[in-house]
Amino acid sequence: MKKLIASLCLLAGLATGGSALAAGAQVHLDRWPEERGKDLAALQNGARIFANYCMGCHSANLMRWNRLNAIGLEDRKIRDFLIFGEQKVGDTMTIAMRPSDAKVWFGKVPPDMSVIVRARTSFDYKGTDYLYTLLRGYYRDNASPTGWNNVVYPNIGMPHILWELQGPREATIERVHHEAGGKGLVREVAVYDADGFVTVSTTPVKGPAAEGVSYAFKPADPAAARQYDSDIADLVAFLNFMTDPSATNRVRIGVWVLLFLAFFTVIAWWLNREYWKDVK
């Protein structure tokens, strides 16, 4: 499976750059279901997807395999089901592909995913919402070098490596923008069929309208598409966990610290009262 995924990664995906952020701000970003971040089953499924599909090209060099104990995975399960090759449970989540080779093959090194959620967070939107929408926003486009495009990141370099899980679908992308020459607004509707062939229609906009981009998908297999959306929610949950794997423990410790401080405040107040009550 990893060899297949590595061969599909013709170009570096999710590459950093201003165009990605700009694209994310132009379209509506779906809300990532935050409850998945507290669901151990969802986090474990996300770890499985990441190890089997993403780690052909993307590493997580700031993360160690044994940190997955925090999401309920024992060392034996991590070693038997997630680690490929000779890595140990205490090793960092590196990949076999060398950065020098990746730069030659792809033009740039695919980004490390350790803190990708934080890297994609801005003042306008959450990184989890961005990734959740991005990974569900692919459509076939024969004009693209990889045969794929994305509504959130137009002309993205990474192909849709999970397309078999999602199944084929039709994409309709509507853009309202000023006509060339600034004569007025036009509505451009591009319909991409499941094979990537596009039909474009353009009509003038009558009356007030706001510029922007909207999109809709029509899956050939709605059940597979729903399951894919659920898997992507789990994958984003795991990516969010990797960004701050100690968050759950920190919150738990913080609660106990606050309880201790509250108890200590009561004791300190009582001792202060007892000490000063006979002082005139």
N, C-alpha and C positions, 0 to 999 in steps of 0.2 A: 504493500500500500504506500509506504513512504517513498519507494522508488518511483511509483506512478505520480505521486504528488510533486516530487522534486522535478520530474520531467515536465510537468505542467507549468511549473513556475518559470515561464519564459522571461519574465521581466520582474524586477523588484516591485513588490506591492506595498500598499499603504505607505508609500514614500512620503517623507516629510516635505512640507512646502506650503507656501501661502495659498496656492490654488486650491488645496484640499480644504482649508479653513474657509475660504471664500465660497466654495461650492456648498459646504455644509450649511452656510448661513443663507443660501438662496432657496433652499427647499425645506419643506416641513420635516422635522425629525420626529420619528415615533418615540414615544416614551418607553424606555426599557423597564420591564416589570421588576422593581427593586426588591420585591419579596424573594426573588430567586437568589439574591445574594446571601440570604440567611437559611436557605434550604440546602442541607448537606447532600441530598440526592442530586439536586441540580448542579451543585459545585463539582461533584464527582463525575457527572456526565460531561460537564464542561471540560474537566481535566482530560477525560478520555478523548474528546473531540480534538482538543489542542494537541495532545501527544500523537494522535494518529493522522491528523490532517495538516496541522499548521507547522509542526516541527520538522517538516521536510526542508523548509526554507528559513523559518523564524526561530531564533533561540530565545531563551529567557535567562540570560547570564547572571542576573541578580537574584535568582530564585534557586533554592535547593530542593531536590526531590523530597527530602524528609519533611519539608514544611507542609507537605500535603497531609501530614498527620492531623493538622488542624481542621481538615474537612472530613475527618473520619476514615482516612485510608491508612491501613497498617503498612509497615515496611514491606511485608511479603507481597501484598497486593500491588504496591507501587512497583516492586521489582518484577513481578510476573506479568503484569498487564499494561504497564505504562512505559517502562524503560526498554529501549531497543539498543542492542549492542552491549558493550562491556562496562557501561557506567555503573556506579554504585549509588545507593540510596542517599548517601551523604554528599554526592557531587552536585554541582550546579547543572541547570538544565541547558546544556550546550548541544550543538548539532555538529555533525561530521563535516559539513561544508565550510571550507575556510573562507574568511572574508576576502582574501585576494582573488580566489577563484570566483566567488560571487560577483565581485566587481567586474571581472572579465566577461562572465556569462550574461549578467543582467544589466551591466552599466552602472549599478550601484548596489550596495549591500542591503538586502532586506532588513528592515528595522528589527531590533530586539524588542520583544513584547513584554518585558518585565514591568514597565511603567507606561504602557501605551495608553491606558485609560486617562492617566494624569496628563500625558502629553497631548491628548486630543480634547482636553477640557479647556473651555474658554469662558469669557464673561457672558457669552451669548447662549451657550448650551453645555450640557454635561458630556463628558467623554463617553460615558456608557450609552447615552442616547445616540451619539454620533456613530459609534461602532455598531450598535444594534440596527440602525437604519442602513448604514453602509453595507453590512454583510447580507442584508436582505434586499438590497437595491440593484442587484445585477440584472442585466438583460442581454440577449444576443444582439450583436451588432457586427455585421459583416465588414463594415468599413474600418473597424478597429484592428490593429495588428494581432491582438490576441483572440479576436472574435467575440469579445465581451466589452460591455460598457457599464457605467454605473450612474444612477441618478444623483447620488450625493457627491461623487468624485468623478466628473466627466473625464473620459480618456484615461482612466486609471490603468496603471501598468500591470497590476496583478489580475490574472484571469480568475474566473469563478471556479475555484477548485472543489467546491461543494455542490456543483450543479446537479450531480446525480441524485443527491439527497433531496433537493428541492423539486426537481422535475422541470420539464419545459413549460414556458408560459409566454403570454403575449404582453407587451409593454406599451402603454400609451403615455406619451409625454407631451404636455401642453405648455407652450411658452407664450406669454404676452409681452411684447416688446415693441419698441419704436421701429417703424419701417425705415429702410435705408433712405437717407435724405431728410429724415425727421418730419415726414408729412403726417404721421399719425400712428396710432397703435394698431398692431396686427396680432391675430391669434394664430400661432403655428402649432398644428397638431401632428405629431409623428407617431405612427403606429408600427412597432416592430413585431413581426410574427415570431413564432417559436424558433425559426431557422435563421433569424437575424436580418431578414429582408424588410425594408422600411417603406412605408407609404406616407407621404407628407402632404398636408393640405394647409393652405394659408387663406385666411379671411380677414377683412378689415373689422376692427372693433368699433361698434357704434355705441355712443354714450360713454359715461365715465367707467374707467377700469384701471386697475392697478397692475403694474408690471410684476412679473413673477413666474415661477415654474411650479407646475403641479404634475402628478403622475399617478398612474393606476396600473395594476397588474391583473391579468386573467390567467390563472394557472390551469394547466391541462388536468392536473390531479390535485384538487383542493385539499384532500386529506394529507397528501405528502407535503404540500406547501405549509399546512398548519403544523405538522410535525417538525418541519424544517425551522419554522419560526420559533418553536419551543426549544429546539436544540441550540439555535443561535442565542436565545435568551440565556441558556445555560452556559454557553461559551463565553458570553460577555460577563456573566457572573464570575466565572473563573478568572478572566482577565482582570476584572475589578479586584478580586481577591489577591492576585499576584501583586497588584500595585501597592497593597498595604496588608500583607498576610497577618500582621499582629493586631489588626484593628479590633477583632472580637475580644481577644485577651485584654487589650488595653481598656476597652469599655468595661469589661467585667471587673478588672482591677480598680478602675476609676470609681465604680459604684461602691466597692468596699472601702476605698479611701474616703469617700464622702461620708459614708456611714460612720467610719471611725472618727472623722473630724467632728461630726455632729455629736457623737457620744463624748468625745474629749471636751468639747465646748461646754456641755452640761456639767461634767466633772470639774472643769476649771472654774466655771461660774460658782459652783457649790463650795469649792475650796476657797475661793476668793471671799465669798460671803462669810464663811466660818472664820477665816483669818482676821477679817476686819470688824467683826461684830462687836468685839470687846475693846476695840481701839477708839479712844475718845479724841 
